[in-house]
């Protein structure tokens, strides 16, 4: 069985994934708007966002990107060798072992959370807020076990060419939290004079909504799993680390765990820094990151998700010519969208945030602070998008060590730069222009440098990446994005003080029109690829 897709199939798979990420992104904006409307950017939301750090850390380390990037190439190789029985034995053992590991680690966190959480996540907060963060963390420790199973199902479905259900699963995270904010938070008994209570809403509802998200994430993929479980393909509990391929997956996973551990450590350090800043800093920083990551999901993750199984299959069959062709095309595609996205995020961030979020408990100061952080995060979108492809390119070669070593160095630099930048960026007494922007800037600088280093190392390993075509595409994209920036800057300056709806919609139309028009005039093939793929999908 071959997992190699043609360019057109990759484009179609990328579009399916893109539409899934876009749906998730829209739901993410809706979720963030609802949560911010209900809880604002106060201490309750600060506590919930800090409490999410440890459950996410365990999931990512045990069954997230670390295991998925190691499991898919090995699983795909067994399928390519016409050995489905061994492939599915590997899948059974991997899911069993990862879910048990996630459950065991979660239990330890539940027991020791009163000691861990105040020391690491919220050292700068009063005892009452520390206790709230501990309690929220303990509730959400059920989610890593569920996601450990669901995350591996995503890899199984993607290896079989099913990108729709995994893309829909991503949206379930948002739906669960929306229900948590709108329904569960209002059904829970109110806590009088308690930081968990904001108006009629109890922030514990968000923690239970997170559990619901995990259940929905798993449930939406089960129909797709039933379709591929035919013949020798079957999943069962299998507690056997000696099953064929398991040791290889674990060996490949080790360096990646180290890399993702450092990445998650950076989020923990950011929470630690933000807990010492003005109330609301954790909230606006996290929401700005969510907005940036929404853009990134549509741009980088959709292409990276679609191309990874094909890169893995091409590498397994030693077809390096095809591998380089797919890789170069994927990089051009993500940068074609990432560079103008940076322009849009920096120049239109504030009116869009005001339009979507400035209701209920959300204030104009919350809008200003989030836009301030988002502008600095936005500078790194191109780096993040390129990393989505470059990292997968190494994983497809069964090399998890190189991107991890580069990532470890980059993320250590990120922590150091964060500690430096917050000393002179922003006003410590202001949420609208807080020093948390220094954390965002450090992230962007180190991510861009990390992408450049990985591209250079990959080029040395496999030869050129169709350098001339790639650099030509980047140059033309920069020119088109520059014209877009001039048009948007003039538009926003001309309409200063106008309603956010006019600034947002007008800016989006003008920005997209100028960029795609300029790219078309410059003869960029990506214009026809993107628009043609969208039109074909709409017709279907």
C-alpha positions as CSV (number, residue, x, y, z in Angstrom):
1,X,0.0,0.0,0.0
2,X,1.4,3.4,-1.0
3,X,0.8,6.6,1.0
4,X,2.4,8.8,-1.8
5,X,0.1,11.5,-3.1
6,X,0.4,13.4,-6.3
7,X,0.8,17.2,-6.3
8,X,-2.9,17.6,-7.0
9,X,-3.9,15.1,-4.3
10,X,-1.6,16.9,-1.8
11,X,-3.2,20.3,-2.8
12,X,-6.7,18.7,-2.3
13,X,-5.7,17.2,1.0
14,X,-4.1,20.5,2.1
15,X,-7.4,22.2,1.1
16,X,-9.4,19.8,3.2
17,X,-7.0,20.3,6.1
18,X,-7.1,24.0,5.5
19,X,-10.8,24.2,5.5
20,X,-10.8,22.1,8.7
21,X,-8.3,24.5,10.3
22,X,-10.2,27.4,9.0
23,X,-13.4,26.1,10.6
24,X,-11.5,25.5,13.7
25,X,-10.0,28.9,13.5
26,X,-13.4,30.5,13.1
27,X,-14.7,28.5,16.0
28,X,-11.5,29.4,17.9
29,X,-12.3,33.1,17.4
30,X,-15.9,32.5,18.5
31,X,-14.7,30.5,21.5
32,X,-12.2,33.2,22.5
33,X,-14.9,35.9,22.0
34,X,-17.4,34.1,24.1
35,X,-14.9,33.2,26.9
36,X,-13.6,36.8,26.9
37,X,-17.1,38.2,26.9
38,X,-18.0,36.0,29.9
39,X,-14.8,36.3,31.9
40,X,-13.0,39.4,30.6
41,X,-9.2,39.5,31.2
42,X,-9.3,39.2,34.9
43,X,-7.9,36.9,37.5
44,X,-10.3,34.1,36.9
45,X,-9.3,33.6,33.3
46,X,-5.7,34.1,34.2
47,X,-6.0,31.2,36.6
48,X,-7.7,28.9,34.0
49,X,-5.1,29.7,31.3
50,X,-2.3,29.0,33.7
51,X,-4.0,25.7,34.8
52,X,-4.1,24.5,31.2
53,X,-0.3,24.4,31.0
54,X,0.4,21.1,32.7
55,X,-2.4,19.0,31.0
56,X,-1.2,20.3,27.7
57,X,2.4,19.5,28.6
58,X,1.6,15.9,29.4
59,X,-0.4,15.4,26.3
60,X,2.2,16.9,24.0
61,X,5.0,14.9,25.5
62,X,3.2,11.5,25.7
63,X,0.9,11.4,22.6
64,X,1.0,14.7,20.8
65,X,3.5,15.9,18.2
66,X,6.3,13.7,19.7
67,X,4.6,10.4,19.3
68,X,2.7,11.3,16.1
69,X,5.8,12.4,14.3
70,X,7.6,9.2,15.3
71,X,4.7,6.8,14.8
72,X,3.4,7.8,11.4
73,X,6.7,7.1,9.4
74,X,7.1,3.6,11.0
75,X,3.4,2.7,10.6
76,X,3.5,4.0,6.9
77,X,6.6,1.8,6.2
78,X,4.9,-1.4,7.4
79,X,1.8,-0.5,5.3
80,X,4.1,0.2,2.3
81,X,5.7,-3.2,2.7
82,X,2.3,-4.9,2.6
83,X,2.5,-6.0,6.2
84,X,-0.8,-4.6,7.6
85,X,-0.9,-7.1,10.5
86,X,2.4,-5.9,11.9
87,X,1.4,-2.2,11.3
88,X,-1.8,-2.6,13.3
89,X,-0.1,-4.5,16.0
90,X,2.2,-1.5,16.3
91,X,-0.8,0.8,16.4
92,X,-2.5,-1.2,19.2
93,X,0.6,-1.3,21.3
94,X,1.4,2.3,20.8
95,X,-2.1,3.5,21.8
96,X,-2.2,1.3,24.8
97,X,1.2,2.3,26.1
98,X,0.8,6.0,25.5
99,X,-2.6,6.2,27.1
100,X,-1.4,4.4,30.2
101,X,1.6,6.6,30.4
102,X,-0.6,9.7,30.1
103,X,-2.9,8.4,32.8
104,X,-0.1,7.6,35.2
105,X,1.5,11.0,34.8
106,X,-1.9,12.7,35.2
107,X,-2.5,10.9,38.5
108,X,0.9,12.1,39.8
109,X,0.1,15.7,38.9
110,X,-3.3,15.4,40.7
111,X,-1.5,14.3,43.9
112,X,1.3,16.8,43.8
113,X,-0.5,19.8,42.2
114,X,-0.7,21.8,45.5
115,X,3.1,21.8,45.6
116,X,3.8,22.1,41.9
117,X,1.4,24.7,40.6
118,X,2.0,27.6,43.1
119,X,5.7,27.3,42.7
120,X,6.0,27.0,38.9
121,X,2.9,28.6,37.3
122,X,1.6,31.3,39.6
123,X,4.3,32.3,42.0
124,X,3.3,36.0,41.7
125,X,-0.4,35.6,42.7
126,X,-2.1,35.6,46.1
127,X,-2.8,32.3,47.9
128,X,-6.5,32.3,46.9
129,X,-5.7,32.5,43.2
130,X,-3.0,29.9,43.6
131,X,-5.5,27.5,45.2
132,X,-8.0,28.2,42.3
133,X,-5.3,27.4,39.7
134,X,-4.4,24.1,41.6
135,X,-8.1,23.0,41.6
136,X,-8.6,23.8,37.9
137,X,-5.4,21.9,37.0
138,X,-6.6,18.8,38.9
139,X,-9.9,18.7,37.2
140,X,-8.3,19.0,33.7
141,X,-5.9,16.2,34.3
142,X,-8.4,13.8,32.8
143,X,-7.9,15.2,29.3
144,X,-4.4,13.8,28.6
145,X,-5.6,10.2,28.8
146,X,-8.4,10.9,26.3
147,X,-6.2,12.9,24.0
148,X,-3.5,10.2,24.1
149,X,-6.0,7.9,22.3
150,X,-7.5,10.5,20.1
151,X,-4.2,11.9,19.0
152,X,-3.0,8.6,17.6
153,X,-6.3,8.0,15.8
154,X,-5.6,11.2,13.9
155,X,-2.3,9.8,12.7
156,X,-4.0,6.5,11.6
157,X,-6.7,8.3,9.7
158,X,-4.2,10.7,8.0
159,X,-2.0,7.8,7.0
160,X,-5.0,6.4,5.2
161,X,-5.7,9.7,3.4
162,X,-8.6,10.8,5.6
163,X,-7.9,14.4,6.5
164,X,-11.5,15.5,7.0
165,X,-12.3,13.9,10.4
166,X,-9.0,14.8,12.0
167,X,-9.5,18.4,10.8
168,X,-13.0,18.3,12.3
169,X,-11.6,16.9,15.5
170,X,-9.5,20.0,16.0
171,X,-12.8,22.1,16.1
172,X,-14.1,20.0,18.9
173,X,-11.7,21.6,21.3
174,X,-13.5,24.9,20.7
175,X,-17.0,23.5,20.9
176,X,-16.3,22.0,24.3
177,X,-15.0,25.2,25.7
178,X,-17.9,27.2,24.2
179,X,-20.4,24.9,26.0
180,X,-18.3,25.2,29.1
181,X,-18.5,29.0,29.0
182,X,-22.1,29.4,28.0
183,X,-23.8,26.5,29.7
184,X,-21.7,24.7,32.3
185,X,-20.3,27.9,33.9
186,X,-23.8,29.2,34.5
187,X,-25.2,25.9,35.7
188,X,-22.6,25.5,38.5
189,X,-23.5,26.9,41.9
190,X,-22.3,30.5,42.2
191,X,-19.3,31.1,44.6
192,X,-19.9,34.2,46.5
193,X,-16.9,36.5,46.9
194,X,-14.6,34.0,45.2
195,X,-12.2,34.7,42.4
196,X,-13.7,31.9,40.3
197,X,-17.0,33.7,40.0
198,X,-17.4,36.4,37.4
199,X,-20.9,37.7,37.4
200,X,-23.2,34.7,36.9
201,X,-20.4,32.5,35.5
202,X,-18.2,30.1,37.4
203,X,-14.7,29.6,35.8
204,X,-14.8,25.9,36.8
205,X,-17.2,25.5,33.9
206,X,-14.3,26.1,31.5
207,X,-12.4,23.2,33.1
208,X,-15.3,20.8,32.6
209,X,-15.7,22.2,29.1
210,X,-12.1,21.2,28.5
211,X,-12.9,17.6,29.4
212,X,-15.9,17.7,27.1
213,X,-13.6,18.9,24.3
214,X,-11.4,15.8,24.7
215,X,-14.4,13.5,24.6
216,X,-15.7,15.2,21.4
217,X,-12.2,15.2,19.8
218,X,-12.2,11.4,20.2
219,X,-15.8,10.8,19.3
220,X,-15.8,12.6,15.9
221,X,-13.0,10.4,14.6
222,X,-14.6,7.0,15.5
223,X,-16.7,6.7,12.3
224,X,-13.5,7.1,10.2
225,X,-11.7,4.5,12.3
226,X,-14.5,2.0,11.7
227,X,-14.1,2.4,7.9
228,X,-10.4,1.5,7.9
229,X,-10.7,-1.4,10.3
230,X,-11.2,-4.1,7.7
231,X,-9.4,-7.4,7.1
232,X,-6.2,-7.6,9.2
233,X,-6.7,-4.0,10.3
234,X,-7.9,-4.0,13.9
235,X,-7.1,-2.2,17.2
236,X,-7.1,-3.9,20.6
237,X,-5.5,-3.3,24.0
238,X,-1.9,-4.5,23.7
239,X,0.5,-3.9,26.6
240,X,3.6,-5.1,24.7
241,X,6.6,-2.7,24.3
242,X,8.3,-5.5,22.3
243,X,5.8,-5.4,19.5
244,X,7.5,-4.8,16.1
245,X,8.2,-1.1,15.6
246,X,7.5,0.0,19.2
247,X,11.1,0.3,20.2
248,X,11.9,2.2,17.0
249,X,9.1,4.6,17.6
250,X,10.3,5.2,21.2
251,X,13.9,5.7,20.0
252,X,12.8,8.3,17.4
253,X,10.4,9.9,19.9
254,X,13.2,10.6,22.5
255,X,14.8,13.6,20.9
256,X,11.4,15.0,19.9
257,X,10.2,14.7,23.5
258,X,13.2,16.7,24.6
259,X,12.4,19.4,22.0
260,X,8.7,19.6,22.9
261,X,9.5,19.5,26.6
262,X,11.6,22.6,26.2
263,X,8.9,24.2,24.0
264,X,6.3,23.6,26.7
265,X,8.8,24.8,29.3
266,X,8.8,28.1,27.5
267,X,5.0,28.4,27.9
268,X,5.4,27.6,31.6
269,X,8.1,30.2,31.9
270,X,5.9,32.7,30.2
271,X,3.1,31.9,32.7
272,X,5.6,32.4,35.5
273,X,6.7,35.8,34.1
274,X,3.1,36.9,33.4
275,X,2.0,36.0,36.9
276,X,4.3,38.7,38.2
277,X,2.8,41.4,35.9
278,X,-0.4,43.4,36.1
279,X,-3.7,41.3,36.4
280,X,-4.9,40.3,32.9
281,X,-1.4,39.9,31.4
282,X,-1.7,36.1,31.2
283,X,-5.1,36.4,29.5
284,X,-4.2,38.9,26.8
285,X,-0.9,37.1,26.1
286,X,-2.6,33.8,25.7
287,X,-5.5,35.2,23.6
288,X,-3.0,37.0,21.3
289,X,-1.1,33.7,20.9
290,X,-4.4,31.9,20.1
291,X,-5.2,34.5,17.4
292,X,-1.7,34.1,15.9
293,X,-2.0,30.4,16.1
294,X,-5.4,30.5,14.4
295,X,-3.8,32.2,11.4
296,X,-0.9,29.8,11.5
297,X,-3.2,26.8,11.5
298,X,-4.9,27.9,8.3
299,X,-1.5,28.7,6.7
300,X,1.2,26.3,7.9
301,X,-0.5,23.4,9.7
302,X,-2.9,22.6,6.8
303,X,-0.1,22.3,4.3
304,X,2.3,20.5,6.8
305,X,-0.4,18.0,7.8
306,X,-1.3,17.2,4.2
307,X,2.3,16.8,2.9
308,X,3.8,14.9,5.8
309,X,2.5,11.4,5.0
310,X,3.7,11.8,1.4
311,X,7.1,13.0,2.5
312,X,7.4,10.0,4.8
313,X,6.3,7.6,2.0
314,X,8.8,9.2,-0.5
315,X,11.6,9.0,2.0
316,X,10.8,5.4,2.8
317,X,10.9,4.5,-1.0
318,X,14.2,6.5,-1.4
319,X,12.6,8.8,-4.0
320,X,14.5,11.9,-3.0
321,X,13.7,13.8,-6.3
322,X,10.0,13.6,-5.5
323,X,10.7,14.4,-1.9
324,X,12.5,17.6,-2.7
325,X,9.9,18.6,-5.2
326,X,7.0,18.2,-2.7
327,X,9.0,19.9,0.1
328,X,9.9,23.0,-2.0
329,X,6.3,23.4,-3.2
330,X,5.0,23.2,0.4
331,X,7.5,25.8,1.5
332,X,6.6,28.2,-1.3
333,X,2.9,27.8,-0.5
334,X,3.1,28.5,3.3
335,X,5.4,31.5,2.8
336,X,3.1,32.9,0.1
337,X,0.3,33.1,2.7
338,X,2.4,33.7,5.9
339,X,4.1,36.9,4.8
340,X,1.0,38.9,3.9
341,X,-0.6,37.4,7.1
342,X,2.0,39.2,9.1
343,X,1.1,42.5,7.5
344,X,-2.6,42.0,8.2
345,X,-2.0,40.9,11.8
346,X,0.2,44.0,12.6
347,X,-2.0,46.6,10.8
348,X,-5.5,45.2,11.4
349,X,-5.1,43.5,14.7
350,X,-6.7,46.2,16.9
351,X,-9.9,46.9,14.9
352,X,-10.5,43.1,14.4
353,X,-10.0,42.4,18.1
354,X,-12.3,45.3,19.0
355,X,-15.0,44.1,16.6
356,X,-14.9,40.5,17.8
357,X,-14.1,40.7,21.5
358,X,-15.1,44.1,22.9
359,X,-18.3,43.2,24.6
360,X,-19.5,42.2,28.1
361,X,-16.5,41.9,30.5
362,X,-14.0,42.7,27.7
363,X,-12.8,46.3,27.8
364,X,-11.0,48.7,25.5
365,X,-7.9,48.2,27.5
366,X,-8.1,44.4,27.0
367,X,-8.4,45.1,23.2
368,X,-5.3,47.4,23.2
369,X,-3.2,44.9,25.3
370,X,-4.1,41.9,23.1
371,X,-3.4,43.9,19.9
372,X,-0.1,45.0,21.4
373,X,1.0,41.4,22.1
374,X,-0.4,40.1,18.7
375,X,1.6,42.6,16.7
376,X,4.8,41.2,18.2
377,X,3.7,37.6,17.8
378,X,2.7,38.4,14.2
379,X,6.3,39.1,13.3
380,X,7.1,35.4,13.7
381,X,4.3,33.9,11.6
382,X,6.5,33.2,8.6
383,X,9.0,31.4,10.9
384,X,6.2,29.3,12.5
385,X,4.7,28.4,9.2
386,X,8.0,27.4,7.7
387,X,8.8,25.3,10.8
388,X,5.5,23.4,10.3
389,X,6.9,22.1,7.0
390,X,10.6,21.9,7.8
391,X,10.2,19.9,11.0
392,X,8.0,17.4,9.2
393,X,10.6,17.1,6.5
394,X,13.1,15.9,9.0
395,X,10.6,13.6,10.7
396,X,9.8,12.0,7.3
397,X,13.5,11.2,7.1
398,X,13.2,9.4,10.5
399,X,15.4,12.2,11.9
400,X,13.9,13.7,15.0
401,X,17.2,14.6,16.5
402,X,18.3,17.5,14.2
403,X,15.1,19.7,14.6
404,X,15.0,19.0,18.3
405,X,18.6,20.0,18.9
406,X,18.0,23.3,17.0
407,X,14.7,23.7,18.8
408,X,16.3,23.3,22.2
409,X,18.9,25.9,21.5
410,X,16.3,28.2,20.0
411,X,13.9,27.8,23.0
412,X,16.6,28.4,25.6
413,X,17.5,31.6,23.7
414,X,13.8,32.4,23.7
415,X,13.7,32.2,27.5
416,X,16.8,34.3,27.9
417,X,15.5,36.9,25.4
418,X,12.2,37.0,27.2
419,X,13.9,37.8,30.5
420,X,15.8,40.6,28.7
421,X,13.0,42.1,26.6
422,X,10.5,42.4,29.4
423,X,12.9,44.8,31.2
424,X,12.6,47.5,28.6
425,X,9.5,46.8,26.4
426,X,6.2,48.1,27.7
427,X,4.9,49.8,30.8
428,X,4.6,47.5,33.9
429,X,1.6,49.5,35.2
430,X,-0.4,49.3,31.9
431,X,-2.3,46.3,30.5
432,X,-2.7,48.2,27.1
433,X,1.1,48.4,26.7
434,X,2.4,45.8,29.1
435,X,5.9,44.2,29.2
436,X,4.3,40.9,28.1
437,X,5.0,42.1,24.6
438,X,8.6,41.3,25.2
439,X,7.7,37.6,25.6
440,X,5.9,37.7,22.2
441,X,8.9,39.4,20.5
442,X,11.4,36.9,21.9
443,X,9.2,34.1,20.5
444,X,9.1,35.7,17.1
445,X,12.8,36.4,16.9
446,X,13.9,32.9,17.9
447,X,11.3,31.2,15.7
448,X,12.5,33.0,12.6
449,X,16.2,32.1,13.4
450,X,15.2,28.5,14.0
451,X,13.5,28.2,10.6
452,X,16.5,29.6,8.8
453,X,18.9,27.2,10.6
454,X,16.7,24.2,9.9
455,X,16.4,25.1,6.2
456,X,20.2,25.5,6.0
457,X,20.8,22.1,7.6
458,X,18.2,20.3,5.5
459,X,19.8,21.8,2.3
460,X,23.2,20.5,3.3
461,X,21.7,17.1,3.9
462,X,19.6,16.6,0.7
463,X,21.0,19.2,-1.7
464,X,19.3,22.3,-2.9
465,X,15.6,22.8,-2.2
466,X,14.9,24.1,-5.7
467,X,16.6,27.2,-4.3
468,X,16.1,29.5,-7.3
469,X,12.4,28.9,-7.5
470,X,12.0,29.1,-3.8
471,X,13.9,32.4,-3.4
472,X,12.1,33.8,-6.5
473,X,8.8,33.0,-4.8
474,X,9.8,34.6,-1.6
475,X,11.0,37.8,-3.3
476,X,7.8,38.2,-5.3
477,X,5.7,37.5,-2.2
478,X,7.7,40.2,-0.2
479,X,7.1,42.7,-3.0
480,X,3.3,42.0,-3.2
481,X,3.1,42.1,0.7
482,X,5.0,45.4,0.7
483,X,2.4,47.0,-1.7
484,X,-0.3,45.5,0.6
485,X,1.3,47.1,3.7
486,X,1.4,50.5,2.0
487,X,-2.3,50.2,1.0
488,X,-3.4,49.1,4.5
489,X,-1.4,51.7,6.3
490,X,-2.9,54.5,4.1
491,X,-6.4,53.0,4.6
492,X,-6.1,52.8,8.4
493,X,-4.6,56.3,8.7
494,X,-7.3,57.8,6.5
495,X,-10.1,56.2,8.6
496,X,-8.7,56.7,12.1
497,X,-11.5,56.7,14.7
498,X,-14.0,55.0,12.4
499,X,-16.0,51.9,13.6
500,X,-14.1,48.7,13.9
501,X,-16.4,47.0,11.4
502,X,-15.5,49.4,8.7
503,X,-11.8,49.2,9.4
504,X,-11.8,45.4,9.7
505,X,-13.9,44.5,6.6
506,X,-12.5,47.3,4.5
507,X,-8.9,46.5,5.5
508,X,-9.4,42.8,4.7
509,X,-10.9,43.5,1.3
510,X,-8.3,46.1,0.4
511,X,-5.4,44.0,1.8
512,X,-6.4,40.8,0.1
513,X,-7.2,42.6,-3.2
514,X,-3.9,44.4,-3.4
515,X,-1.8,41.4,-2.4
516,X,-3.5,38.8,-4.7
517,X,-3.7,41.4,-7.5
518,X,0.0,42.2,-7.2
519,X,0.9,38.5,-6.9
520,X,-1.1,37.8,-10.1
521,X,0.6,40.7,-11.9
522,X,4.0,39.3,-10.8
523,X,3.1,35.9,-12.4
524,X,3.0,33.9,-9.2
525,X,1.6,30.4,-9.8
526,X,0.3,30.2,-6.2
527,X,-2.5,32.6,-7.0
528,X,-4.0,30.3,-9.5
529,X,-3.3,27.2,-7.2
530,X,-5.1,28.8,-4.2
531,X,-8.0,30.3,-6.0
532,X,-8.4,27.3,-8.3
533,X,-8.4,24.8,-5.5
534,X,-11.0,26.9,-3.6
535,X,-13.3,27.1,-6.6
536,X,-13.1,23.4,-7.3
537,X,-13.9,22.7,-3.7
538,X,-16.9,25.1,-3.8
539,X,-18.2,23.5,-7.0
540,X,-18.0,20.0,-5.4
